[in-house]
Amino acid sequence: MTHSPFHEVPMFQARCTSCGYIETDYDEFGGFSEPEGAVEFVTEVRAWHRSDDWPPSELLCVACQKCAVCGADPCYPHDDGQHVVCEQHEDHDFDKPARPQLRSVPS
């Protein structure tokens, strides 16, 4: 009886939903047997941001984390768990509709 010299091992790695970067460095591992492990690793060890839903609708590597209000960086997770914000916008209310900008009318 002979065996193939290869053995396929399915594993999960985290992918940034913005730029598509795939994290391949999981310290001693090349990936995880469950997708939750890969997401937990990149959020806790690599400081990625993820939305609170599952599967995450947003999973952002550090390079793609820009303030959801003004686009600045560095950012960190907003209290709502769905956005990243800069220090200036940490109290931003994402549930409140934006006020329409008033335009001046030439006289």
MDTraj code that builds the backbone (N, CA, C; nanometers):
import mdtraj as md
import numpy as np

residues = "MET THR HIS SER PRO PHE HIS GLU VAL PRO MET PHE GLN ALA ARG CYS THR SER CYS GLY TYR ILE GLU THR ASP TYR ASP GLU PHE GLY GLY PHE SER GLU PRO GLU GLY ALA VAL GLU PHE VAL THR GLU VAL ARG ALA TRP HIS ARG SER ASP ASP TRP PRO PRO SER GLU LEU LEU CYS VAL ALA CYS GLN LYS CYS ALA VAL CYS GLY ALA ASP PRO CYS TYR PRO HIS ASP ASP GLY GLN HIS VAL VAL CYS GLU GLN HIS GLU ASP HIS ASP PHE ASP LYS PRO ALA ARG PRO GLN LEU ARG SER VAL PRO SER".split()
xyz = np.array([
    [0.0845, -0.1173, 0.0000],
    [0.0000, 0.0000, 0.0000],
    [0.0894, 0.1241, 0.0000],
    [0.0603, 0.2176, -0.0906],
    [0.1369, 0.3419, -0.0960],
    [0.0457, 0.4593, -0.0653],
    [0.1065, 0.5632, -0.0182],
    [0.0320, 0.6844, 0.0170],
    [0.0886, 0.8028, -0.0595],
    [0.0053, 0.8988, -0.0809],
    [0.0490, 1.0225, -0.1443],
    [0.1502, 1.0921, -0.0528],
    [0.2487, 1.1599, -0.1099],
    [0.3448, 1.2308, -0.0257],
    [0.2888, 1.3614, 0.0303],
    [0.1642, 1.3936, -0.0036],
    [0.1041, 1.5188, 0.0428],
    [-0.0214, 1.4913, 0.1236],
    [-0.0435, 1.5771, 0.2195],
    [-0.1644, 1.5684, 0.3013],
    [-0.2250, 1.7080, 0.3097],
    [-0.3451, 1.7229, 0.2568],
    [-0.4115, 1.8532, 0.2580],
    [-0.4674, 1.8822, 0.3965],
    [-0.4404, 2.0038, 0.4446],
    [-0.4890, 2.0455, 0.5755],
    [-0.5661, 2.1763, 0.5587],
    [-0.6975, 2.1699, 0.5636],
    [-0.7745, 2.2941, 0.5532],
    [-0.7517, 2.3805, 0.6772],
    [-0.7330, 2.5098, 0.6558],
    [-0.7159, 2.6012, 0.7681],
    [-0.7718, 2.7374, 0.7312],
    [-0.7912, 2.8177, 0.8327],
    [-0.8461, 2.9509, 0.8134],
    [-0.7429, 3.0562, 0.8499],
    [-0.7403, 3.1617, 0.7684],
    [-0.6582, 3.2786, 0.7942],
    [-0.7481, 3.4003, 0.7788],
    [-0.7145, 3.5077, 0.8474],
    [-0.7956, 3.6291, 0.8416],
    [-0.7587, 3.7121, 0.7194],
    [-0.8618, 3.7714, 0.6552],
    [-0.8404, 3.8584, 0.5395],
    [-0.9049, 3.9942, 0.5678],
    [-0.8308, 4.1014, 0.5422],
    [-0.8836, 4.2369, 0.5575],
    [-0.9936, 4.2571, 0.4539],
    [-1.1103, 4.3022, 0.4993],
    [-1.2224, 4.3216, 0.4077],
    [-1.2078, 4.4485, 0.3248],
    [-1.1085, 4.5315, 0.3554],
    [-1.0875, 4.6537, 0.2784],
    [-0.9836, 4.6331, 0.1680],
    [-0.8625, 4.5919, 0.2044],
    [-0.7547, 4.5809, 0.1051],
    [-0.7295, 4.4381, 0.0576],
    [-0.7846, 4.3389, 0.1287],
    [-0.7666, 4.2000, 0.0886],
    [-0.6426, 4.1327, 0.1448],
    [-0.5634, 4.2049, 0.2255],
    [-0.4431, 4.1458, 0.2855],
    [-0.4822, 4.0233, 0.3680],
    [-0.4066, 3.9158, 0.3525],
    [-0.4296, 3.7934, 0.4294],
    [-0.3166, 3.7775, 0.5298],
    [-0.3524, 3.7710, 0.6574],
    [-0.2529, 3.7490, 0.7628],
    [-0.2084, 3.6035, 0.7568],
    [-0.0783, 3.5829, 0.7431],
    [-0.0242, 3.4467, 0.7365],
    [0.0651, 3.4136, 0.8551],
    [0.0963, 3.5133, 0.9382],
    [0.1849, 3.4916, 1.0524],
    [0.1031, 3.4808, 1.1805],
    [0.0869, 3.3601, 1.2273],
    [0.0143, 3.3343, 1.3513],
    [0.1097, 3.2757, 1.4542],
    [0.2239, 3.3417, 1.4681],
    [0.3313, 3.2967, 1.5562],
    [0.3739, 3.1552, 1.5182],
    [0.3383, 3.0562, 1.5953],
    [0.3836, 2.9192, 1.5684],
    [0.2942, 2.8440, 1.4700],
    [0.1886, 2.9074, 1.4215],
    [0.0925, 2.8384, 1.3363],
    [0.0785, 2.9085, 1.2016],
    [0.0295, 2.8358, 1.1034],
    [0.0041, 2.8931, 0.9719],
    [-0.1406, 2.9327, 0.9541],
    [-0.2240, 2.8975, 1.0504],
    [-0.3660, 2.9277, 1.0433],
    [-0.4379, 2.8551, 1.1556],
    [-0.5696, 2.8566, 1.1492],
    [-0.6517, 2.7946, 1.2532],
    [-0.7514, 2.6978, 1.1911],
    [-0.7925, 2.5995, 1.2688],
    [-0.8894, 2.5017, 1.2193],
    [-1.0302, 2.5600, 1.2135],
    [-1.0543, 2.6677, 1.2866],
    [-1.1844, 2.7352, 1.2878],
    [-1.1640, 2.8825, 1.2533],
    [-1.2558, 2.9435, 1.1796],
    [-1.2386, 3.0845, 1.1432],
    [-1.2356, 3.1778, 1.2643],
    [-1.3059, 3.1417, 1.3704],
    [-1.3075, 3.2252, 1.4905],
    [-1.1671, 3.2433, 1.5480],
    [-1.0852, 3.1396, 1.5407],
    [-0.9488, 3.1478, 1.5926],
    [-0.8646, 3.2492, 1.5180],
    [-0.8772, 3.2520, 1.3860],
    [-0.8005, 3.3477, 1.3056],
    [-0.8443, 3.4907, 1.3343],
    [-0.9747, 3.5124, 1.3449],
    [-1.0264, 3.6469, 1.3723],
    [-0.9865, 3.6916, 1.5127],
    [-0.9988, 3.6028, 1.6089],
    [-0.9607, 3.6368, 1.7459],
    [-0.8123, 3.6720, 1.7538],
    [-0.7279, 3.5967, 1.6846],
    [-0.5843, 3.6227, 1.6878],
    [-0.5517, 3.7608, 1.6322],
    [-0.6024, 3.7931, 1.5128],
    [-0.5656, 3.9219, 1.4524],
    [-0.6236, 4.0403, 1.5293],
    [-0.7389, 4.0232, 1.5930],
    [-0.7948, 4.1350, 1.6694],
    [-0.7234, 4.1530, 1.8028],
    [-0.6856, 4.0443, 1.8669],
    [-0.6220, 4.0551, 1.9982],
    [-0.4705, 4.0731, 1.9915],
    [-0.4053, 4.0124, 1.8938],
    [-0.2590, 4.0168, 1.8870],
    [-0.2089, 4.1193, 1.7855],
    [-0.2766, 4.1334, 1.6733],
    [-0.2310, 4.2225, 1.5658],
    [-0.3062, 4.3555, 1.5598],
    [-0.3995, 4.3786, 1.6523],
    [-0.4749, 4.5049, 1.6633],
    [-0.5625, 4.5352, 1.5422],
    [-0.6154, 4.4317, 1.4775],
    [-0.7121, 4.4532, 1.3702],
    [-0.8453, 4.4931, 1.4334],
    [-0.9288, 4.5584, 1.3543],
    [-1.0633, 4.5947, 1.3999],
    [-1.1641, 4.5030, 1.3320],
    [-1.2643, 4.4602, 1.4087],
    [-1.3721, 4.3804, 1.3507],
    [-1.5057, 4.4329, 1.3977],
    [-1.6053, 4.4170, 1.3128],
    [-1.7413, 4.4510, 1.3525],
    [-1.7902, 4.3440, 1.4497],
    [-1.8961, 4.3746, 1.5224],
    [-1.9451, 4.2832, 1.6257],
    [-2.0284, 4.1671, 1.5717],
    [-2.0651, 4.1710, 1.4439],
    [-2.1476, 4.0629, 1.3898],
    [-2.0616, 3.9417, 1.3533],
    [-2.1272, 3.8276, 1.3281],
    [-2.0538, 3.7086, 1.2851],
    [-2.1233, 3.6455, 1.1662],
    [-2.0509, 3.6123, 1.0609],
    [-1.9106, 3.6485, 1.0433],
    [-1.8963, 3.7997, 1.0321],
    [-1.7789, 3.8511, 1.0666],
    [-1.7637, 3.9965, 1.0674],
    [-1.7879, 4.0560, 0.9288],
    [-1.8727, 4.1560, 0.9221],
    [-1.8944, 4.2244, 0.7944],
    [-1.7766, 4.3164, 0.7649],
    [-1.7000, 4.3483, 0.8692],
    [-1.5817, 4.4324, 0.8524],
    [-1.4693, 4.3770, 0.9383],
    [-1.3557, 4.3525, 0.8761],
    [-1.2353, 4.3081, 0.9454],
    [-1.1208, 4.3857, 0.8824],
    [-1.0657, 4.4815, 0.9570],
    [-0.9683, 4.5745, 0.9012],
    [-0.8293, 4.5556, 0.9598],
    [-0.7305, 4.5407, 0.8711],
    [-0.5922, 4.5376, 0.9163],
    [-0.5556, 4.6778, 0.9662],
    [-0.4445, 4.6901, 1.0338],
    [-0.4047, 4.8185, 1.0920],
    [-0.3902, 4.9264, 0.9847],
    [-0.3366, 4.8920, 0.8690],
    [-0.3157, 4.9908, 0.7626],
    [-0.4465, 5.0477, 0.7083],
    [-0.5556, 4.9747, 0.7205],
    [-0.6846, 5.0195, 0.6658],
    [-0.7747, 5.0853, 0.7693],
    [-0.7284, 5.0989, 0.8911],
    [-0.8113, 5.1588, 0.9950],
    [-0.8024, 5.3106, 0.9876],
    [-0.9053, 5.3710, 0.9318],
    [-0.9167, 5.5160, 0.9195],
    [-1.0439, 5.5594, 0.9908],
    [-1.0429, 5.6780, 1.0456],
    [-1.1595, 5.7291, 1.1173],
    [-1.2817, 5.7287, 1.0255],
    [-1.3909, 5.6726, 1.0740],
    [-1.5144, 5.6645, 0.9958],
    [-1.5775, 5.8014, 0.9743],
    [-1.5353, 5.9014, 1.0511],
    [-1.5926, 6.0352, 1.0384],
    [-1.5071, 6.1233, 0.9476],
    [-1.3747, 6.1262, 0.9722],
    [-1.2900, 6.2207, 0.8987],
    [-1.1792, 6.1553, 0.8161],
    [-1.1581, 6.0243, 0.8312],
    [-1.0559, 5.9554, 0.7534],
    [-0.9161, 5.9604, 0.8122],
    [-0.9011, 6.0194, 0.9299],
    [-0.7690, 6.0312, 0.9922],
    [-0.7254, 5.8983, 1.0541],
    [-0.5979, 5.8893, 1.0818],
    [-0.5459, 5.7782, 1.1601],
    [-0.4442, 5.8358, 1.2571],
    [-0.4062, 5.7749, 1.3645],
    [-0.4465, 5.6410, 1.4072],
    [-0.5885, 5.6396, 1.4632],
    [-0.6442, 5.5216, 1.4673],
    [-0.7814, 5.5038, 1.5136],
    [-0.7891, 5.3882, 1.6116],
    [-0.9037, 5.3797, 1.6735],
    [-0.9320, 5.2678, 1.7624],
    [-1.0814, 5.2415, 1.7574],
    [-1.1259, 5.1263, 1.8054],
    [-1.2681, 5.0927, 1.7954],
    [-1.3576, 5.1905, 1.8707],
    [-1.4661, 5.2294, 1.8066],
    [-1.5685, 5.3140, 1.8684],
    [-1.6490, 5.2277, 1.9647],
    [-1.7135, 5.2904, 2.0610],
    [-1.7927, 5.2163, 2.1598],
    [-1.9062, 5.1357, 2.0974],
    [-1.9496, 5.1732, 1.9762],
    [-2.0602, 5.1001, 1.9136],
    [-2.0170, 4.9653, 1.8568],
    [-1.8851, 4.9401, 1.8511],
    [-1.8352, 4.8124, 1.8021],
    [-1.8430, 4.7952, 1.6515],
    [-1.8877, 4.8962, 1.5797],
    [-1.9040, 4.8853, 1.4352],
    [-1.8112, 4.9772, 1.3570],
    [-1.7493, 5.0731, 1.4229],
    [-1.6685, 5.1735, 1.3541],
    [-1.5341, 5.1912, 1.4234],
    [-1.4400, 5.2508, 1.3508],
    [-1.3157, 5.2971, 1.4116],
    [-1.3141, 5.4489, 1.3993],
    [-1.2618, 5.5136, 1.5018],
    [-1.2605, 5.6596, 1.5059],
    [-1.1280, 5.7103, 1.5602],
    [-1.0986, 5.8359, 1.5286],
    [-0.9814, 5.9018, 1.5852],
    [-1.0210, 5.9599, 1.7214],
    [-0.9234, 6.0121, 1.7922],
    [-0.9499, 6.0667, 1.9253],
    [-1.0518, 6.1805, 1.9203],
    [-1.0456, 6.2628, 1.8174],
    [-1.1369, 6.3767, 1.8052],
    [-1.2830, 6.3318, 1.7941],
    [-1.3079, 6.2153, 1.7378],
    [-1.4455, 6.1709, 1.7139],
    [-1.4879, 6.0536, 1.8023],
    [-1.4214, 6.0359, 1.9162],
    [-1.4559, 5.9228, 2.0029],
    [-1.5977, 5.9308, 2.0575],
    [-1.6554, 6.0506, 2.0649],
    [-1.7919, 6.0663, 2.1156],
    [-1.8948, 6.0815, 2.0033],
    [-1.8560, 6.0556, 1.8801],
    [-1.9477, 6.0719, 1.7669],
    [-2.0674, 5.9778, 1.7807],
    [-2.1858, 6.0293, 1.7528],
    [-2.3085, 5.9501, 1.7600],
    [-2.3451, 5.9029, 1.6196],
    [-2.3154, 5.7776, 1.5885],
    [-2.3432, 5.7241, 1.4553],
    [-2.4919, 5.6975, 1.4338],
    [-2.5705, 5.6941, 1.5410],
    [-2.7146, 5.6722, 1.5279],
    [-2.7891, 5.8004, 1.4935],
    [-2.7270, 5.9137, 1.5190],
    [-2.7901, 6.0430, 1.4924],
    [-2.7702, 6.0780, 1.3449],
    [-2.8785, 6.1101, 1.2733],
    [-2.8626, 6.1452, 1.1323],
    [-2.7780, 6.2708, 1.1165],
    [-2.6988, 6.2721, 1.0129],
    [-2.6141, 6.3886, 0.9867],
    [-2.7011, 6.5077, 0.9496],
    [-2.6624, 6.6237, 0.9986],
    [-2.7360, 6.7454, 0.9634],
    [-2.7015, 6.7847, 0.8210],
    [-2.8020, 6.8234, 0.7438],
    [-2.7712, 6.8686, 0.6076],
    [-2.6916, 6.9980, 0.6134],
    [-2.5974, 7.0103, 0.5239],
    [-2.5177, 7.1320, 0.5198],
    [-2.5978, 7.2408, 0.4500],
    [-2.5986, 7.3577, 0.5104],
    [-2.6691, 7.4709, 0.4520],
    [-2.5780, 7.5391, 0.3514],
    [-2.6344, 7.5712, 0.2396],
    [-2.5574, 7.6403, 0.1369],
    [-2.5981, 7.7863, 0.1353],
    [-2.5006, 7.8696, 0.1153],
    [-2.5341, 8.0112, 0.1043],
    [-2.5842, 8.0376, -0.0374],
    [-2.6860, 8.1176, -0.0448],
    [-2.7461, 8.1518, -0.1735],
    [-2.6928, 8.2877, -0.2149],
    [-2.6371, 8.2962, -0.3358],
    [-2.5859, 8.4271, -0.3794],
    [-2.7001, 8.5279, -0.3891],
    [-2.6712, 8.6485, -0.3474],
    [-2.7764, 8.7507, -0.3533],
    [-2.7640, 8.8371, -0.4756],
])
top = md.Topology()
chain = top.add_chain()
for i, resn in enumerate(residues, 1):
    res = top.add_residue(resn, chain, resSeq=i)
    for name in ("N", "CA", "C"):
        top.add_atom(name, md.element.get_by_symbol(name[0]), res)
traj = md.Trajectory(xyz[None], top)
